[in-house]
Amino acid sequence: MTDDDRALLDFADKQWRYAGNQADAIMAQFGISVTRYWQRVNRLLDTEEAPAYNPV
């Protein structure tokens, strides 16, 4: 798992009151769309490393 992967998972763990704020923050921090962000997070969640890094 890369540092970028860990950053995505850490970011996904945050609570957001408004979806627009999250979308803006995703674009600012990662330079990708919300759709692409969640695709990457979901792909990571299917790995063995993600639960070991950040168990839910």
C-alpha distance matrix in Angstrom:
0.0 3.8 6.8 8.1 6.0 7.0 10.4 10.9 10.7 12.8 15.2 15.6 16.8 19.7 23.1 25.1 28.8 29.2 27.0 28.2 26.8 23.3 23.7 25.0 22.2 19.5 21.5 22.1 18.6 16.5 19.4 18.9 21.2 20.8 20.8 17.9 15.9 16.6 15.9 12.3 12.1 13.9 11.8 8.7 11.3 12.2 9.2 9.7 6.7 7.9 11.4 10.6 9.0 11.9 14.6 17.2
3.8 0.0 3.8 5.3 5.1 6.4 8.7 9.9 10.9 12.4 14.3 15.5 17.0 19.3 22.9 24.5 28.2 28.4 26.2 27.0 25.4 22.1 22.3 23.1 20.3 17.7 19.2 19.5 16.0 13.9 16.8 17.0 19.7 19.8 20.2 17.1 15.1 16.6 16.2 12.4 12.7 15.2 13.4 10.6 13.6 15.0 12.5 13.4 10.2 10.7 14.3 13.6 11.2 13.7 16.9 19.3
6.8 3.8 0.0 3.8 5.4 5.1 6.2 8.7 9.9 10.4 12.2 14.2 15.4 17.2 20.9 22.5 26.2 26.5 24.7 25.2 23.3 20.2 20.8 21.1 18.0 15.9 17.6 17.2 13.5 12.2 15.5 16.3 19.1 19.2 20.3 17.5 15.0 16.8 17.2 13.5 13.3 16.4 15.3 12.4 15.1 17.2 15.0 15.8 12.3 12.0 15.2 14.5 11.4 13.3 16.9 19.1
8.1 5.3 3.8 0.0 3.8 5.4 5.0 6.3 8.7 9.8 10.5 12.4 14.4 15.9 19.4 20.5 24.1 24.0 21.8 22.2 20.5 17.4 17.5 18.0 15.2 12.7 14.1 14.2 10.7 8.8 12.0 12.5 15.3 15.6 16.7 13.8 11.4 13.7 14.1 10.5 10.8 14.2 13.3 11.0 14.0 16.2 14.8 16.4 13.3 12.3 15.8 16.0 13.0 14.1 17.6 19.1
6.0 5.1 5.4 3.8 0.0 3.8 5.4 5.1 6.4 8.7 9.9 10.7 12.7 15.0 18.4 19.8 23.5 23.6 21.3 22.3 20.9 17.5 17.8 19.0 16.3 13.5 15.6 16.3 12.9 10.8 14.0 13.5 15.6 15.2 15.8 13.1 10.6 11.8 12.0 8.3 8.0 11.1 10.1 7.3 10.2 12.5 11.1 12.8 10.0 8.7 12.3 12.9 10.3 11.4 14.6 16.1
7.0 6.4 5.1 5.4 3.8 0.0 3.8 5.4 5.1 6.1 8.5 9.8 10.7 13.1 16.7 18.7 22.5 23.1 21.4 22.6 20.7 17.4 18.4 19.4 16.3 14.2 16.8 16.9 13.2 12.2 15.8 15.8 17.8 16.9 18.0 15.8 12.7 13.7 14.6 11.2 9.7 12.8 12.6 9.3 11.1 13.9 12.4 13.1 9.8 8.1 11.1 11.2 7.9 8.8 12.4 14.2
10.4 8.7 6.2 5.0 5.4 3.8 0.0 3.8 5.4 5.0 6.0 8.5 9.9 11.2 14.9 16.3 20.0 20.4 18.8 19.6 17.5 14.4 15.5 16.0 12.7 11.0 13.5 13.2 9.6 9.1 12.9 13.3 15.4 14.7 16.5 14.5 11.2 12.9 14.5 11.4 10.1 13.7 14.1 11.4 13.2 16.3 15.4 16.6 13.5 11.4 14.1 14.6 11.1 11.1 14.7 15.8
10.9 9.9 8.7 6.3 5.1 5.4 3.8 0.0 3.8 5.5 5.1 6.2 8.8 10.4 13.6 14.7 18.4 18.5 16.4 17.4 15.9 12.5 13.2 14.5 11.7 9.2 12.0 12.8 9.7 8.4 11.8 11.2 12.7 11.5 13.0 11.2 7.7 9.1 10.8 8.0 6.5 10.3 11.1 9.0 10.7 13.9 13.8 15.6 13.2 10.5 13.3 14.7 11.8 11.2 14.3 14.7
10.7 10.9 9.9 8.7 6.4 5.1 5.4 3.8 0.0 3.8 5.4 5.0 6.4 9.2 12.5 14.5 18.2 18.9 17.1 18.9 17.3 13.8 15.2 16.9 14.1 12.0 15.3 16.0 12.9 12.1 15.5 14.6 15.6 13.7 14.9 13.6 10.1 10.1 11.9 9.4 6.6 9.6 10.9 8.1 8.7 12.3 12.1 13.3 11.0 7.8 10.0 11.6 8.9 7.6 10.5 11.0
12.8 12.4 10.4 9.8 8.7 6.1 5.0 5.5 3.8 0.0 3.8 5.5 5.2 7.1 10.9 13.1 16.9 18.0 17.0 18.5 16.3 13.2 15.3 16.4 13.1 12.0 15.4 15.3 12.1 12.4 16.0 15.9 17.0 15.2 17.1 16.1 12.4 12.8 15.2 12.8 10.1 13.2 14.7 11.9 12.2 15.9 15.5 16.2 13.5 10.5 12.0 13.0 9.7 8.1 11.3 11.7
15.2 14.3 12.2 10.5 9.9 8.5 6.0 5.1 5.4 3.8 0.0 3.8 5.3 5.6 9.0 10.3 14.1 14.7 13.5 14.8 12.6 9.5 11.6 12.7 9.5 8.5 12.1 12.2 9.5 10.1 13.4 13.3 14.0 12.1 14.5 13.9 10.1 10.9 13.8 12.0 9.7 13.0 14.9 12.9 13.4 17.1 17.4 18.7 16.3 13.1 14.8 16.4 13.2 11.4 14.2 13.8
15.6 15.5 14.2 12.4 10.7 9.8 8.5 6.2 5.0 5.5 3.8 0.0 3.8 5.5 8.1 9.7 13.3 14.0 12.4 14.5 13.1 9.6 11.6 13.8 11.3 9.8 13.5 14.6 12.3 12.2 15.1 14.0 13.9 11.2 12.9 12.9 9.3 8.7 11.8 10.7 7.6 10.3 12.9 11.3 10.9 14.6 15.6 17.1 15.4 11.8 13.1 15.4 13.0 10.6 12.5 11.4
16.8 17.0 15.4 14.4 12.7 10.7 9.9 8.8 6.4 5.2 5.3 3.8 0.0 3.8 6.7 9.6 13.1 14.8 14.1 16.5 14.7 11.7 14.4 16.2 13.5 12.8 16.6 17.1 14.7 15.2 18.4 17.6 17.5 14.8 16.6 16.7 13.1 12.2 15.3 14.1 10.7 12.8 15.4 13.3 12.3 16.1 16.8 17.5 15.7 12.1 12.4 14.4 12.0 9.0 10.6 9.2
19.7 19.3 17.2 15.9 15.0 13.1 11.2 10.4 9.2 7.1 5.6 5.5 3.8 0.0 3.8 6.5 10.1 12.0 11.9 14.1 11.8 9.4 12.7 14.0 11.3 11.7 15.4 15.4 13.6 14.9 17.8 17.4 17.2 14.5 17.0 17.6 13.9 13.6 17.0 16.2 13.2 15.6 18.3 16.5 15.8 19.6 20.4 21.3 19.4 15.8 16.2 18.1 15.4 12.5 14.1 12.6
23.1 22.9 20.9 19.4 18.4 16.7 14.9 13.6 12.5 10.9 9.0 8.1 6.7 3.8 0.0 3.8 6.8 9.3 10.1 12.7 10.7 9.0 12.7 14.2 12.2 13.1 16.6 17.0 15.9 17.3 19.8 19.1 18.2 15.1 17.6 18.9 15.6 14.8 18.5 18.3 15.3 17.2 20.4 19.1 17.9 21.6 22.9 23.9 22.4 18.7 18.7 20.9 18.6 15.4 16.3 14.0
25.1 24.5 22.5 20.5 19.8 18.7 16.3 14.7 14.5 13.1 10.3 9.7 9.6 6.5 3.8 0.0 3.8 5.6 6.7 9.1 7.3 6.4 10.0 11.5 10.3 11.7 14.8 15.3 15.1 16.7 18.5 17.8 16.4 13.4 16.3 18.0 15.1 14.6 18.4 18.7 16.3 18.1 21.4 20.6 19.8 23.3 24.9 26.4 24.9 21.2 21.6 24.0 21.6 18.5 19.7 17.4
28.8 28.2 26.2 24.1 23.5 22.5 20.0 18.4 18.2 16.9 14.1 13.3 13.1 10.1 6.8 3.8 0.0 3.8 6.8 9.0 7.9 8.5 11.7 12.9 12.6 14.4 17.0 17.6 17.9 19.7 21.0 20.3 18.5 15.6 18.3 20.6 18.0 17.4 21.2 21.9 19.6 21.1 24.5 24.0 23.1 26.5 28.3 29.8 28.5 24.7 24.9 27.4 25.2 22.0 22.8 20.2
29.2 28.4 26.5 24.0 23.6 23.1 20.4 18.5 18.9 18.0 14.7 14.0 14.8 12.0 9.3 5.6 3.8 0.0 3.8 5.5 5.6 6.9 9.1 10.4 11.2 12.9 14.9 15.9 16.9 18.4 19.1 18.3 16.1 13.3 16.1 18.7 16.6 16.3 19.9 21.0 19.2 20.8 24.1 24.0 23.4 26.7 28.7 30.6 29.3 25.6 26.3 28.9 26.7 23.7 24.8 22.2
27.0 26.2 24.7 21.8 21.3 21.4 18.8 16.4 17.1 17.0 13.5 12.4 14.1 11.9 10.1 6.7 6.8 3.8 0.0 3.8 5.4 5.1 6.3 8.7 9.9 10.6 12.5 14.3 15.3 16.1 16.6 15.2 12.6 9.7 12.4 15.1 13.3 12.9 16.4 17.8 16.4 17.8 21.0 21.4 21.0 24.0 26.2 28.4 27.3 23.7 24.7 27.5 25.4 22.6 23.8 21.4
28.2 27.0 25.2 22.2 22.3 22.6 19.6 17.4 18.9 18.5 14.8 14.5 16.5 14.1 12.7 9.1 9.0 5.5 3.8 0.0 3.8 5.4 5.1 6.2 8.5 9.9 10.7 12.3 14.1 15.2 15.1 14.1 11.7 9.9 12.9 15.4 14.0 14.6 17.8 19.0 18.2 20.0 22.8 23.2 23.4 26.4 28.3 30.7 29.4 25.9 27.3 29.9 27.4 25.0 26.6 24.5
26.8 25.4 23.3 20.5 20.9 20.7 17.5 15.9 17.3 16.3 12.6 13.1 14.7 11.8 10.7 7.3 7.9 5.6 5.4 3.8 0.0 3.8 5.5 5.2 6.1 8.6 10.1 10.5 12.0 13.9 14.4 14.2 12.7 11.0 14.5 16.3 14.2 15.1 18.6 19.1 18.0 20.3 23.0 22.8 23.1 26.4 27.9 30.0 28.3 24.8 26.2 28.5 25.7 23.3 25.2 23.3
23.3 22.1 20.2 17.4 17.5 17.4 14.4 12.5 13.8 13.2 9.5 9.6 11.7 9.4 9.0 6.4 8.5 6.9 5.1 5.4 3.8 0.0 3.8 5.4 5.0 6.1 8.6 9.8 10.3 11.5 12.6 11.9 10.5 8.2 11.7 13.2 10.8 11.6 15.1 15.5 14.2 16.6 19.3 19.0 19.3 22.6 24.1 26.2 24.6 21.1 22.7 25.0 22.3 20.0 21.9 20.2
23.7 22.3 20.8 17.5 17.8 18.4 15.5 13.2 15.2 15.3 11.6 11.6 14.4 12.7 12.7 10.0 11.7 9.1 6.3 5.1 5.5 3.8 0.0 3.8 5.4 5.1 6.3 8.6 10.0 10.4 10.4 9.3 7.3 5.7 9.3 10.9 9.4 10.8 13.8 14.6 14.2 16.4 18.8 19.1 19.9 22.8 24.4 27.0 25.5 22.3 24.2 26.6 24.0 22.1 24.1 22.6
25.0 23.1 21.1 18.0 19.0 19.4 16.0 14.5 16.9 16.4 12.7 13.8 16.2 14.0 14.2 11.5 12.9 10.4 8.7 6.2 5.2 5.4 3.8 0.0 3.8 5.5 5.3 6.1 8.6 10.0 9.6 9.9 9.0 8.7 12.4 13.4 11.8 13.9 16.8 17.0 16.9 19.5 21.6 21.6 22.7 25.7 26.9 29.4 27.5 24.4 26.5 28.5 25.6 23.9 26.2 25.0
22.2 20.3 18.0 15.2 16.3 16.3 12.7 11.7 14.1 13.1 9.5 11.3 13.5 11.3 12.2 10.3 12.6 11.2 9.9 8.5 6.1 5.0 5.4 3.8 0.0 3.8 5.4 5.0 5.9 8.1 9.1 9.9 10.0 9.5 13.2 13.5 11.1 13.3 16.3 15.8 15.2 18.3 20.2 19.6 20.8 24.0 24.9 27.0 24.8 21.7 23.8 25.6 22.5 20.8 23.4 22.5
19.5 17.7 15.9 12.7 13.5 14.2 11.0 9.2 12.0 12.0 8.5 9.8 12.8 11.7 13.1 11.7 14.4 12.9 10.6 9.9 8.6 6.1 5.1 5.5 3.8 0.0 3.8 5.5 5.3 5.5 6.8 6.6 7.0 6.6 10.1 9.9 7.4 10.1 12.8 12.1 12.0 15.1 16.8 16.4 17.9 20.9 21.8 24.2 22.2 19.3 21.7 23.6 20.7 19.3 21.9 21.2
21.5 19.2 17.6 14.1 15.6 16.8 13.5 12.0 15.3 15.4 12.1 13.5 16.6 15.4 16.6 14.8 17.0 14.9 12.5 10.7 10.1 8.6 6.3 5.3 5.4 3.8 0.0 3.8 5.7 5.5 4.4 5.2 6.0 7.5 10.7 10.2 9.0 12.2 14.2 13.8 14.6 17.5 18.8 18.8 20.7 23.3 24.2 26.8 24.8 22.2 24.9 26.7 23.8 22.7 25.5 24.8
22.1 19.5 17.2 14.2 16.3 16.9 13.2 12.8 16.0 15.3 12.2 14.6 17.1 15.4 17.0 15.3 17.6 15.9 14.3 12.3 10.5 9.8 8.6 6.1 5.0 5.5 3.8 0.0 3.8 5.9 5.7 8.2 9.8 11.0 14.4 13.7 12.0 15.2 17.4 16.3 16.8 20.1 21.2 20.7 22.6 25.5 25.9 28.2 25.8 23.3 25.9 27.3 24.1 23.2 26.2 25.8
18.6 16.0 13.5 10.7 12.9 13.2 9.6 9.7 12.9 12.1 9.5 12.3 14.7 13.6 15.9 15.1 17.9 16.9 15.3 14.1 12.0 10.3 10.0 8.6 5.9 5.3 5.7 3.8 0.0 3.8 6.0 8.4 10.7 11.4 14.5 13.2 10.8 14.0 16.1 14.4 14.5 18.1 19.0 18.0 20.0 23.0 23.0 25.1 22.5 20.1 22.8 23.9 20.6 19.9 23.1 23.1
16.5 13.9 12.2 8.8 10.8 12.2 9.1 8.4 12.1 12.4 10.1 12.2 15.2 14.9 17.3 16.7 19.7 18.4 16.1 15.2 13.9 11.5 10.4 10.0 8.1 5.5 5.5 5.9 3.8 0.0 3.8 5.5 8.5 9.8 12.2 10.2 8.2 11.8 13.2 11.3 12.3 15.8 16.2 15.5 18.0 20.6 20.6 23.0 20.6 18.5 21.5 22.8 19.7 19.4 22.6 22.7
19.4 16.8 15.5 12.0 14.0 15.8 12.9 11.8 15.5 16.0 13.4 15.1 18.4 17.8 19.8 18.5 21.0 19.1 16.6 15.1 14.4 12.6 10.4 9.6 9.1 6.8 4.4 5.7 6.0 3.8 0.0 3.8 7.0 9.6 11.8 9.9 9.3 13.1 14.1 12.9 14.5 17.6 17.9 17.9 20.5 22.8 23.1 25.8 23.7 21.6 24.8 26.2 23.3 23.0 26.0 25.9
18.9 17.0 16.3 12.5 13.5 15.8 13.3 11.2 14.6 15.9 13.3 14.0 17.6 17.4 19.1 17.8 20.3 18.3 15.2 14.1 14.2 11.9 9.3 9.9 9.9 6.6 5.2 8.2 8.4 5.5 3.8 0.0 3.8 6.7 8.2 6.2 6.4 10.0 10.7 10.2 12.2 14.8 15.3 15.9 18.3 20.3 21.2 24.2 22.5 20.3 23.4 25.3 22.7 22.2 24.8 24.5
21.2 19.7 19.1 15.3 15.6 17.8 15.4 12.7 15.6 17.0 14.0 13.9 17.5 17.2 18.2 16.4 18.5 16.1 12.6 11.7 12.7 10.5 7.3 9.0 10.0 7.0 6.0 9.8 10.7 8.5 7.0 3.8 0.0 3.8 5.4 5.2 6.1 8.7 9.9 10.7 12.3 14.3 15.4 16.6 18.4 20.4 21.9 25.1 23.9 21.3 24.0 26.3 24.0 23.0 25.2 24.4
20.8 19.8 19.2 15.6 15.2 16.9 14.7 11.5 13.7 15.2 12.1 11.2 14.8 14.5 15.1 13.4 15.6 13.3 9.7 9.9 11.0 8.2 5.7 8.7 9.5 6.6 7.5 11.0 11.4 9.8 9.6 6.7 3.8 0.0 3.8 5.5 4.9 6.2 8.6 9.9 10.4 12.1 14.1 15.2 16.4 18.6 20.5 23.5 22.5 19.5 21.8 24.5 22.3 20.8 22.7 21.4
20.8 20.2 20.3 16.7 15.8 18.0 16.5 13.0 14.9 17.1 14.5 12.9 16.6 17.0 17.6 16.3 18.3 16.1 12.4 12.9 14.5 11.7 9.3 12.4 13.2 10.1 10.7 14.4 14.5 12.2 11.8 8.2 5.4 3.8 0.0 3.8 5.4 5.4 6.2 8.8 10.0 10.6 12.3 14.3 15.4 17.0 19.2 22.6 22.1 19.4 21.6 24.5 22.9 21.6 23.1 21.8
17.9 17.1 17.5 13.8 13.1 15.8 14.5 11.2 13.6 16.1 13.9 12.9 16.7 17.6 18.9 18.0 20.6 18.7 15.1 15.4 16.3 13.2 10.9 13.4 13.5 9.9 10.2 13.7 13.2 10.2 9.9 6.2 5.2 5.5 3.8 0.0 3.8 5.5 5.0 6.3 8.7 9.9 10.6 12.4 14.3 15.7 17.4 20.8 20.0 17.7 20.5 23.0 21.3 20.6 22.5 21.9
15.9 15.1 15.0 11.4 10.6 12.7 11.2 7.7 10.1 12.4 10.1 9.3 13.1 13.9 15.6 15.1 18.0 16.6 13.3 14.0 14.2 10.8 9.4 11.8 11.1 7.4 9.0 12.0 10.8 8.2 9.3 6.4 6.1 4.9 5.4 3.8 0.0 3.8 5.4 5.3 6.2 8.6 9.9 10.7 12.4 14.6 16.0 19.1 17.9 15.2 17.9 20.3 18.3 17.3 19.4 18.8
16.6 16.6 16.8 13.7 11.8 13.7 12.9 9.1 10.1 12.8 10.9 8.7 12.2 13.6 14.8 14.6 17.4 16.3 12.9 14.6 15.1 11.6 10.8 13.9 13.3 10.1 12.2 15.2 14.0 11.8 13.1 10.0 8.7 6.2 5.4 5.5 3.8 0.0 3.8 5.3 4.9 5.9 8.3 9.6 10.3 12.5 14.6 17.7 17.1 14.1 16.3 19.2 17.7 16.3 17.7 16.7
15.9 16.2 17.2 14.1 12.0 14.6 14.5 10.8 11.9 15.2 13.8 11.8 15.3 17.0 18.5 18.4 21.2 19.9 16.4 17.8 18.6 15.1 13.8 16.8 16.3 12.8 14.2 17.4 16.1 13.2 14.1 10.7 9.9 8.6 6.2 5.0 5.4 3.8 0.0 3.8 5.5 5.2 6.1 8.6 10.0 11.0 13.2 16.7 16.6 14.3 16.7 19.6 18.5 17.7 19.0 18.4
12.3 12.4 13.5 10.5 8.3 11.2 11.4 8.0 9.4 12.8 12.0 10.7 14.1 16.2 18.3 18.7 21.9 21.0 17.8 19.0 19.1 15.5 14.6 17.0 15.8 12.1 13.8 16.3 14.4 11.3 12.9 10.2 10.7 9.9 8.8 6.3 5.3 5.3 3.8 0.0 3.8 5.5 5.1 6.2 8.7 10.1 11.3 14.6 13.8 11.8 14.8 17.1 15.7 15.5 17.3 17.4
12.1 12.7 13.3 10.8 8.0 9.7 10.1 6.5 6.6 10.1 9.7 7.6 10.7 13.2 15.3 16.3 19.6 19.2 16.4 18.2 18.0 14.2 14.2 16.9 15.2 12.0 14.6 16.8 14.5 12.3 14.5 12.2 12.3 10.4 10.0 8.7 6.2 4.9 5.5 3.8 0.0 3.8 5.4 5.0 6.2 8.9 10.3 13.1 12.3 9.4 11.9 14.6 13.1 12.3 13.9 13.7
13.9 15.2 16.4 14.2 11.1 12.8 13.7 10.3 9.6 13.2 13.0 10.3 12.8 15.6 17.2 18.1 21.1 20.8 17.8 20.0 20.3 16.6 16.4 19.5 18.3 15.1 17.5 20.1 18.1 15.8 17.6 14.8 14.3 12.1 10.6 9.9 8.6 5.9 5.2 5.5 3.8 0.0 3.8 5.3 5.0 6.6 9.2 12.4 12.7 10.1 11.9 15.1 14.6 13.6 14.3 13.8
11.8 13.4 15.3 13.3 10.1 12.6 14.1 11.1 10.9 14.7 14.9 12.9 15.4 18.3 20.4 21.4 24.5 24.1 21.0 22.8 23.0 19.3 18.8 21.6 20.2 16.8 18.8 21.2 19.0 16.2 17.9 15.3 15.4 14.1 12.3 10.6 9.9 8.3 6.1 5.1 5.4 3.8 0.0 3.8 5.5 5.4 7.2 10.8 11.3 9.7 12.2 14.8 14.5 14.6 15.6 15.8
8.7 10.6 12.4 11.0 7.3 9.3 11.4 9.0 8.1 11.9 12.9 11.3 13.3 16.5 19.1 20.6 24.0 24.0 21.4 23.2 22.8 19.0 19.1 21.6 19.6 16.4 18.8 20.7 18.0 15.5 17.9 15.9 16.6 15.2 14.3 12.4 10.7 9.6 8.6 6.2 5.0 5.3 3.8 0.0 3.8 5.3 5.4 8.5 8.0 6.1 9.2 11.4 10.8 11.2 12.6 13.5
11.3 13.6 15.1 14.0 10.2 11.1 13.2 10.7 8.7 12.2 13.4 10.9 12.3 15.8 17.9 19.8 23.1 23.4 21.0 23.4 23.1 19.3 19.9 22.7 20.8 17.9 20.7 22.6 20.0 18.0 20.5 18.3 18.4 16.4 15.4 14.3 12.4 10.3 10.0 8.7 6.2 5.0 5.5 3.8 0.0 3.8 5.4 7.7 8.2 5.6 7.1 10.3 10.4 9.9 10.2 10.6
12.2 15.0 17.2 16.2 12.5 13.9 16.3 13.9 12.3 15.9 17.1 14.6 16.1 19.6 21.6 23.3 26.5 26.7 24.0 26.4 26.4 22.6 22.8 25.7 24.0 20.9 23.3 25.5 23.0 20.6 22.8 20.3 20.4 18.6 17.0 15.7 14.6 12.5 11.0 10.1 8.9 6.6 5.4 5.3 3.8 0.0 3.8 6.8 8.7 7.7 8.9 11.6 12.7 12.8 12.7 13.3
9.2 12.5 15.0 14.8 11.1 12.4 15.4 13.8 12.1 15.5 17.4 15.6 16.8 20.4 22.9 24.9 28.3 28.7 26.2 28.3 27.9 24.1 24.4 26.9 24.9 21.8 24.2 25.9 23.0 20.6 23.1 21.2 21.9 20.5 19.2 17.4 16.0 14.6 13.2 11.3 10.3 9.2 7.2 5.4 5.4 3.8 0.0 3.8 5.5 5.9 7.8 9.4 10.6 11.8 12.2 13.9
9.7 13.4 15.8 16.4 12.8 13.1 16.6 15.6 13.3 16.2 18.7 17.1 17.5 21.3 23.9 26.4 29.8 30.6 28.4 30.7 30.0 26.2 27.0 29.4 27.0 24.2 26.8 28.2 25.1 23.0 25.8 24.2 25.1 23.5 22.6 20.8 19.1 17.7 16.7 14.6 13.1 12.4 10.8 8.5 7.7 6.8 3.8 0.0 3.8 5.7 6.2 6.8 9.0 10.8 10.7 13.1
6.7 10.2 12.3 13.3 10.0 9.8 13.5 13.2 11.0 13.5 16.3 15.4 15.7 19.4 22.4 24.9 28.5 29.3 27.3 29.4 28.3 24.6 25.5 27.5 24.8 22.2 24.8 25.8 22.5 20.6 23.7 22.5 23.9 22.5 22.1 20.0 17.9 17.1 16.6 13.8 12.3 12.7 11.3 8.0 8.2 8.7 5.5 3.8 0.0 3.8 5.8 5.2 6.1 8.7 9.8 12.7
7.9 10.7 12.0 12.3 8.7 8.1 11.4 10.5 7.8 10.5 13.1 11.8 12.1 15.8 18.7 21.2 24.7 25.6 23.7 25.9 24.8 21.1 22.3 24.4 21.7 19.3 22.2 23.3 20.1 18.5 21.6 20.3 21.3 19.5 19.4 17.7 15.2 14.1 14.3 11.8 9.4 10.1 9.7 6.1 5.6 7.7 5.9 5.7 3.8 0.0 3.8 5.4 5.1 6.0 7.5 9.7
11.4 14.3 15.2 15.8 12.3 11.1 14.1 13.3 10.0 12.0 14.8 13.1 12.4 16.2 18.7 21.6 24.9 26.3 24.7 27.3 26.2 22.7 24.2 26.5 23.8 21.7 24.9 25.9 22.8 21.5 24.8 23.4 24.0 21.8 21.6 20.5 17.9 16.3 16.7 14.8 11.9 11.9 12.2 9.2 7.1 8.9 7.8 6.2 5.8 3.8 0.0 3.8 5.4 5.2 4.5 7.1
10.6 13.6 14.5 16.0 12.9 11.2 14.6 14.7 11.6 13.0 16.4 15.4 14.4 18.1 20.9 24.0 27.4 28.9 27.5 29.9 28.5 25.0 26.6 28.5 25.6 23.6 26.7 27.3 23.9 22.8 26.2 25.3 26.3 24.5 24.5 23.0 20.3 19.2 19.6 17.1 14.6 15.1 14.8 11.4 10.3 11.6 9.4 6.8 5.2 5.4 3.8 0.0 3.8 5.7 6.0 9.5
9.0 11.2 11.4 13.0 10.3 7.9 11.1 11.8 8.9 9.7 13.2 13.0 12.0 15.4 18.6 21.6 25.2 26.7 25.4 27.4 25.7 22.3 24.0 25.6 22.5 20.7 23.8 24.1 20.6 19.7 23.3 22.7 24.0 22.3 22.9 21.3 18.3 17.7 18.5 15.7 13.1 14.6 14.5 10.8 10.4 12.7 10.6 9.0 6.1 5.1 5.4 3.8 0.0 3.8 6.4 9.7
11.9 13.7 13.3 14.1 11.4 8.8 11.1 11.2 7.6 8.1 11.4 10.6 9.0 12.5 15.4 18.5 22.0 23.7 22.6 25.0 23.3 20.0 22.1 23.9 20.8 19.3 22.7 23.2 19.9 19.4 23.0 22.2 23.0 20.8 21.6 20.6 17.3 16.3 17.7 15.5 12.3 13.6 14.6 11.2 9.9 12.8 11.8 10.8 8.7 6.0 5.2 5.7 3.8 0.0 3.8 6.4
14.6 16.9 16.9 17.6 14.6 12.4 14.7 14.3 10.5 11.3 14.2 12.5 10.6 14.1 16.3 19.7 22.8 24.8 23.8 26.6 25.2 21.9 24.1 26.2 23.4 21.9 25.5 26.2 23.1 22.6 26.0 24.8 25.2 22.7 23.1 22.5 19.4 17.7 19.0 17.3 13.9 14.3 15.6 12.6 10.2 12.7 12.2 10.7 9.8 7.5 4.5 6.0 6.4 3.8 0.0 3.8
17.2 19.3 19.1 19.1 16.1 14.2 15.8 14.7 11.0 11.7 13.8 11.4 9.2 12.6 14.0 17.4 20.2 22.2 21.4 24.5 23.3 20.2 22.6 25.0 22.5 21.2 24.8 25.8 23.1 22.7 25.9 24.5 24.4 21.4 21.8 21.9 18.8 16.7 18.4 17.4 13.7 13.8 15.8 13.5 10.6 13.3 13.9 13.1 12.7 9.7 7.1 9.5 9.7 6.4 3.8 0.0
